[in-house]
Amino acid sequence: MNDDVLQLVRQWVGKAKSDWEAVQILSAHSRCPRDTVCFHCQQYVESS
C-alpha cells in the first residue's frame, strides 16, 4: 500500500471514529435527536 492510499485510509478511519463519538455524545442526552444518531450510526457502519 503506498503512502497516499494509507493516508486516505487513516482519514476514513478517523471519520468513522468521529461518527461513533457523535453517537455516544448525542445518545447520552435525554433529548437525543434520534434521526441524527441514526445517521451517524449509518455513516460509522459504512466506514468501518
C-alpha positions as a Python dict, from the first residue, in 0.01 Angstrom:
ca = {
    (1, 'M'): (0, 0, 0),
    (2, 'N'): (153, 333, -97),
    (3, 'D'): (165, 636, 131),
    (4, 'D'): (-121, 819, -45),
    (5, 'V'): (-359, 527, -3),
    (6, 'L'): (-251, 475, 356),
    (7, 'Q'): (-321, 842, 433),
    (8, 'L'): (-670, 813, 280),
    (9, 'V'): (-741, 502, 487),
    (10, 'R'): (-632, 681, 804),
    (11, 'Q'): (-861, 974, 722),
    (12, 'W'): (-1152, 737, 657),
    (13, 'V'): (-1096, 555, 987),
    (14, 'G'): (-1068, 890, 1165),
    (15, 'K'): (-1405, 997, 1024),
    (16, 'A'): (-1561, 669, 1137),
    (17, 'K'): (-1429, 725, 1489),
    (18, 'S'): (-1568, 1078, 1484),
    (19, 'D'): (-1912, 949, 1380),
    (20, 'W'): (-1907, 693, 1663),
    (21, 'E'): (-1806, 962, 1913),
    (22, 'A'): (-2100, 1174, 1796),
    (23, 'V'): (-2332, 877, 1854),
    (24, 'Q'): (-2205, 831, 2207),
    (25, 'I'): (-2229, 1201, 2296),
    (26, 'L'): (-2575, 1252, 2147),
    (27, 'S'): (-2714, 929, 2293),
    (28, 'A'): (-2618, 1037, 2644),
    (29, 'H'): (-2869, 1323, 2644),
    (30, 'S'): (-3233, 1292, 2740),
    (31, 'R'): (-3338, 1498, 2436),
    (32, 'C'): (-3135, 1287, 2196),
    (33, 'P'): (-3205, 1365, 1827),
    (34, 'R'): (-3266, 1007, 1718),
    (35, 'D'): (-3259, 1079, 1346),
    (36, 'T'): (-2916, 1236, 1380),
    (37, 'V'): (-2789, 943, 1587),
    (38, 'C'): (-2920, 702, 1323),
    (39, 'F'): (-2742, 900, 1051),
    (40, 'H'): (-2410, 885, 1236),
    (41, 'C'): (-2457, 513, 1308),
    (42, 'Q'): (-2509, 452, 938),
    (43, 'Q'): (-2200, 656, 849),
    (44, 'Y'): (-1996, 468, 1108),
    (45, 'V'): (-2103, 128, 978),
    (46, 'E'): (-2041, 225, 616),
    (47, 'S'): (-1693, 350, 703),
    (48, 'S'): (-1594, 55, 918),
}
